[in-house]
Amino acid sequence: MSDYTKATNFTSKDTLTTGDVGKVVKGSELDAEFTAIANAIASKADINSETFTGTPTLPAGTVATTVTDNTDSSTKIATTAFVQSVKTLVLQSVFPVGAIYTSYSVSTDPATVLGFGTWSAIEGKVLAGYQSGDSDFGTAGGTGGTKDAVVVSHTHGVTDPGHTHLFEGHINVHPGSTGGGSAQAPQTKTTQSATTGISIDSEGVSGTGKNLQPYVTVHMWRRTA
């Protein structure tokens, strides 16, 4: 897009004396001026319904009339600053105060990534859904649970959770005063109480077992402001 610049100073010719060859308006001068005007006009955009091509830019120093955050208009120019402000508004609606931001591998603070907010890192914890009235999950933002040797690698003993053994044996039965010898009858016991006079060894061995749910580690933050 070019601007028209006048090449011949026609007014200055008026001050010259009659007979001065410079006072004459030449056809070549007029032709050069009209050609320059035609070229400049052809490179300008029409006022009404112009279709731009390439990468149009505003003239230096021009302040564009832009739409505002709550304006629906197809006749105003959206500047870079406006587009950036809209992007920030959209992201702020997606990540309001209290929202959780996660990244699989990037540890950069969301304030730097998103350009707004104050964020607090959540480390070494998993998220659990809020449940009204529940003693463990009934407080939003509540924390609980432990990560120690008892939980992560719990030792199970032969009495944990506990079990019993059936003992099947025989006891002597005496027929009484009618005489005769003694007989044996089968008897089943489900206890190893000392009152029976019977001792049953425990079976099985103690051991440890992992008590961690399947997980994937991510970087996680909560927006606080």
C-alpha positions in Angstrom: 0.0 0.0 0.0 1.6 3.3 -1.1 0.9 6.9 -0.4 0.7 9.7 -3.0 3.5 12.2 -2.9 3.4 15.3 -5.3 6.4 15.5 -7.5 5.9 18.9 -9.1 5.4 22.2 -7.2 2.9 23.8 -9.5 2.4 26.8 -7.2 6.1 27.8 -7.5 5.6 28.2 -11.3 3.3 31.1 -10.6 6.1 33.2 -9.2 8.3 32.8 -12.2 8.4 35.6 -14.8 6.7 35.2 -18.2 9.0 33.6 -20.6 10.8 31.5 -18.0 10.9 27.9 -19.3 10.2 26.7 -15.8 6.9 28.5 -15.8 5.5 26.1 -18.4 3.4 23.2 -17.1 4.6 20.2 -19.1 2.4 17.3 -20.1 5.0 14.9 -18.7 4.7 16.6 -15.3 0.9 16.2 -15.3 1.2 12.6 -16.5 3.6 11.7 -13.7 1.4 13.3 -11.1 -1.8 11.5 -12.3 0.1 8.2 -12.6 1.3 8.5 -9.0 -2.2 9.4 -7.8 -3.7 6.4 -9.7 -1.1 4.0 -8.2 -1.8 5.2 -4.6 -5.5 4.9 -5.0 -5.3 1.4 -6.4 -3.3 0.3 -3.4 -5.8 1.5 -0.8 -8.6 -0.5 0.7 -12.2 0.4 0.0 -14.2 1.9 2.8 -17.0 -0.6 2.4 -16.7 -4.4 2.6 -13.0 -4.6 1.7 -11.4 -8.1 1.7 -7.9 -8.0 3.0 -5.1 -10.3 1.9 -1.7 -11.1 3.3 -1.0 -9.8 6.8 -2.8 -6.4 7.2 -1.5 -4.1 9.9 -2.7 -0.9 11.4 -0.7 2.3 10.5 1.9 3.3 13.0 0.4 5.4 15.8 -3.1 4.4 15.0 -5.3 3.4 18.1 -7.8 0.8 17.0 -11.4 0.9 18.3 -11.7 -2.5 20.0 -14.5 -4.5 21.4 -14.8 -4.8 25.2 -15.1 -7.9 27.3 -18.9 -8.0 27.1 -19.5 -6.6 23.6 -20.7 -8.7 20.7 -19.6 -6.8 17.6 -18.5 -7.8 14.1 -17.6 -4.3 13.1 -14.7 -3.5 15.5 -11.1 -4.6 15.4 -9.8 -7.1 18.0 -6.3 -6.1 18.9 -3.6 -8.4 20.2 -4.1 -6.9 23.7 -7.8 -7.7 23.6 -7.3 -11.3 22.5 -4.8 -11.8 25.3 -7.3 -10.4 27.8 -10.0 -12.7 26.6 -7.7 -15.7 26.8 -6.9 -14.8 30.4 -10.6 -14.4 31.2 -11.4 -17.8 29.7 -8.6 -19.5 31.6 -9.6 -17.8 34.9 -13.1 -19.1 34.4 -11.7 -22.6 33.9 -9.3 -22.3 36.9 -11.1 -20.2 39.6 -9.9 -19.9 43.2 -10.0 -23.4 44.6 -9.4 -25.2 41.2 -6.8 -27.9 40.8 -4.2 -27.7 38.1 -2.2 -30.8 37.1 0.7 -31.5 34.7 2.0 -34.9 33.9 5.7 -33.8 33.6 6.0 -30.0 33.8 6.9 -28.7 37.3 6.6 -25.0 36.4 4.3 -23.0 38.7 0.9 -22.4 37.1 1.2 -18.7 37.8 4.0 -18.6 35.2 2.3 -21.0 32.8 -1.2 -19.3 32.9 -0.1 -15.8 33.8 -2.3 -15.3 36.9 -3.2 -16.6 40.3 -1.4 -17.8 43.4 -0.9 -21.5 43.6 -0.1 -24.0 46.4 1.6 -27.2 45.5 -0.1 -30.5 46.6 2.6 -33.1 47.3 2.5 -36.7 48.3 -1.3 -36.9 48.4 -4.1 -38.3 46.3 -7.5 -36.6 45.8 -10.7 -38.0 47.4 -14.3 -36.9 46.6 -16.2 -34.9 49.2 -18.9 -36.8 51.0 -21.3 -34.9 53.3 -21.5 -36.3 56.8 -18.6 -38.7 56.4 -16.1 -38.5 59.3 -13.1 -38.8 56.9 -14.3 -37.1 53.7 -17.0 -34.7 55.0 -14.7 -31.6 55.1 -13.7 -29.8 51.9 -10.0 -29.5 51.9 -9.6 -31.9 54.8 -6.6 -34.1 55.0 -6.0 -37.5 56.6 -4.2 -40.8 56.2 -0.6 -41.7 56.9 2.3 -43.0 54.9 4.6 -45.0 57.1 5.9 -48.5 57.6 2.6 -49.7 59.1 0.5 -48.6 56.1 2.9 -49.0 53.2 4.3 -52.4 54.3 2.1 -53.9 56.9 3.2 -57.1 58.7 0.5 -59.8 58.9 0.8 -62.2 61.8 -0.7 -65.7 62.1 -3.3 -64.2 64.4 -4.0 -61.2 62.0 -6.9 -61.3 61.2 -7.2 -64.5 63.3 -8.5 -68.0 62.6 -9.4 -71.3 64.3 -8.6 -75.0 63.7 -11.0 -77.9 64.0 -9.7 -80.7 66.2 -11.3 -84.1 65.8 -10.4 -86.8 68.4 -12.0 -89.4 70.7 -13.0 -89.3 74.4 -13.7 -92.2 76.6 -17.4 -92.9 77.5 -18.1 -95.0 80.6 -21.4 -96.9 80.5 -22.1 -96.4 84.3 -23.0 -98.9 87.0 -24.3 -101.5 84.7 -20.8 -102.8 84.2 -18.9 -103.3 81.1 -15.9 -101.5 79.8 -15.4 -98.0 78.4 -16.0 -97.0 74.8 -14.8 -94.1 72.6 -17.0 -91.6 70.9 -15.8 -89.0 68.3 -15.6 -85.4 69.5 -15.0 -82.2 67.6 -13.5 -79.2 69.3 -13.1 -75.7 67.7 -10.9 -74.2 70.4 -7.5 -74.6 71.8 -8.5 -73.6 75.3 -6.3 -75.0 78.0 -9.4 -76.4 79.7 -9.6 -79.1 77.1 -6.0 -80.1 77.7 -5.4 -80.0 74.0 -2.8 -77.8 72.3 -3.0 -77.0 68.6 -0.2 -75.3 66.8 -0.8 -72.2 64.7 -0.3 -72.5 61.0 1.0 -70.1 58.4 3.8 -67.6 58.6 4.1 -63.9 59.2 4.8 -61.6 56.2 4.6 -58.1 54.7 2.4 -56.9 52.0 2.2 -53.5 50.1 -0.9 -51.4 51.0 -0.6 -48.7 48.3 -3.3 -48.2 45.7 -2.2 -48.1 42.0 -1.1 -44.5 41.2 0.6 -42.3 38.7 2.7 -39.3 40.0 1.9 -35.8 38.6 2.6 -32.2 39.5 -0.4 -30.8 41.2 -1.4 -27.3 42.6 -4.4 -25.7 44.2 -5.3 -22.1 43.3 -5.5 -20.1 46.5 -5.9 -16.5 45.2 
